[in-house]
């Protein structure tokens, strides 16, 4: 279980504050580091909905949120695969969607995120540099090829205003028009 580096966490808090986030969906709870950064940037009445297939990750994050001083009603934990859970979340009900789950599913997360986000909402994808492999011209594993597809899809979308932030292993952000 990897956690986001400090620069990425700081950027997530800034992005949550910039969109005045009240409702955030997080794909990949991990150990709760990204969630803590998101919660710090969100409105005081905001709720983080975090999805992870591993219940023990969510239990660890729940403890981390509590230790960071967040009330239990600030986070909603949903165990399960993101592509099974996301279709059950409300259309246009989110200000920000943070994707740090299975990189092979990032393109599918993008489609779900566009449905979940309100106009002016933001989607962010962690790790899009693929530890430098997304720009390497040599043969690449499927994960890197999928990251390239995601980068192209976001760049070419008429529905998004994208930016690639050089923090951590690359944070791809896009605002929904």
N, C-alpha and C positions, 0 to 999 in steps of 0.2 A: 504494500500500500504506500504509494508515494504522496507527498503533500506538496502543495504549491510553494515555490520559493518566495522569499520576502518581497521581491520586486513585483511579482505577479499578484500576491496578496494585496499589496498597497494599491496597485492599479485596480483591482476588483472593488476595493472599498471606494476609491474615487469614482469609478463607473456607477456604482450603486447610488452614490450621492448625486452624481451628475444627472441621473434620470429620476431623482427623487423617489427611489424605489420603495414601494409599499408591499409589493408581491414579487418574490424572486423564486425561480425554479432552478435547482442545482442538480445536475446529473453527475453522480459520483460523489457520495458523501465523504469517502476517504476517512481520515482521522479527525475531520472537522476544521482544519486550518483555513481552507477557503471559505467555509461557512462563517467562521468568526469574522474574517475580513469583510465579507458581504454584509453581515449583520451590523458591523460598525458603521458601514456607509449608508445603510438603509434608514428610513424614517423610524422614529422610536416605536411607532405602532405597526411597523412592518413585520411580515411573516415570511420566513424562508421555508420553502417546500423542498426537501432534499430526498433524492431517490438513489438507492444503492441495492444491488442484489445480495449484499452481505449484511445480515442483521447485526453481526458483531461490530462492523464498522460504524453502524448507526448508533449502537450503544456507546461506543467510545466517543463519538462526536457529541452525543447528548451530554455526557459527563464533561467534555471540553467546553461546551456552550455554557453549562451551569457554572463551571470554574471561572469562565470569563465574565460572569455576572449577568448573563441573559436569562430572563424568565422563561419557563418551560413553554409558555404559549407563543413565543417568538419563532419557534421552529416546528415544522410538521415533518415527521419522518415516515417515508413510504418505502417499505422493502419491496424489491422486485427488479426485474430487468426494465431498463428505461423504456424500451420500445413497447413493453406491455403496459407500463404505468402512464406514460405521457398522453396517450389517446384519451385517458379518463380525466385529464385536467382541462380546465375551462378555456374555451376559445377567447383570445384577446384579454385574458385575465392576468397577464404578467407584465411587469415593467422590465425585467431582465431575466435572461436564461443563461446560466453558466454551464458549459459542457466540458466535463473532465471525466468521461466514462470510457467506454470501449471505442478506441479510435477507428476501428473498422466500421463503426456505426455512425460516425460523425455526420455523414451526408444525410442519413435518416434523421438524426437529431436536428439538422438544419430545417428539414421540412416540417417537423413537429414544432420547432421553435417559431417559425413564421406564423403558424396557426395560433400558438400560445401568446405571442407578443401583441400588445396594443400598438397602434401607430406611435412612433417615437420611442418605442422600446428597443432594447439592445440585446444582442446575442454575443456571447464570447466563447471562444474555443481555446482550451489550453493545449500546449505542446505541438503547435503546428509546424515548428521547424524540424520536428522529428530528429532531434539531436544532430542537426545539420544535414540530414540525408535528403530533405525535400529539394535541395538545390543541387545535389550530387547527380551527375549525368550517368553514372554507372547503373547496372541492374539493381533494383530495389525490392524489398519485401512488400507484401500486399498493404501493410499498414501505411507505408510511405506513399504508395500509389493512391490510396484512398485520401490521404491528407492533400495530395496534389489536386485530386478531383474536388475536394471541398474548397480549396483555395480558388480554383477556377470558377466554381459555381457561385461563390460569394462575390468574386470580382465581376462576373458577368451578369449578376442579378440586377434587374431594373428596380427591384423592390427594396434594395439595401444600399446603404452608404457605408463602405467598409474602410477599415484601417488595420494594419498589421503592426502591433506594438512589439518592439524588441525587448521584452522582459521575459525572464525565465527561459523557457524553451519555445517562446513565441506565443503571443496572445492575439488571436484573430478576433477582431470586434467588428460589429456591423449594426447600424441603426436601421430599423424598419421604417420605411417611408410611410 
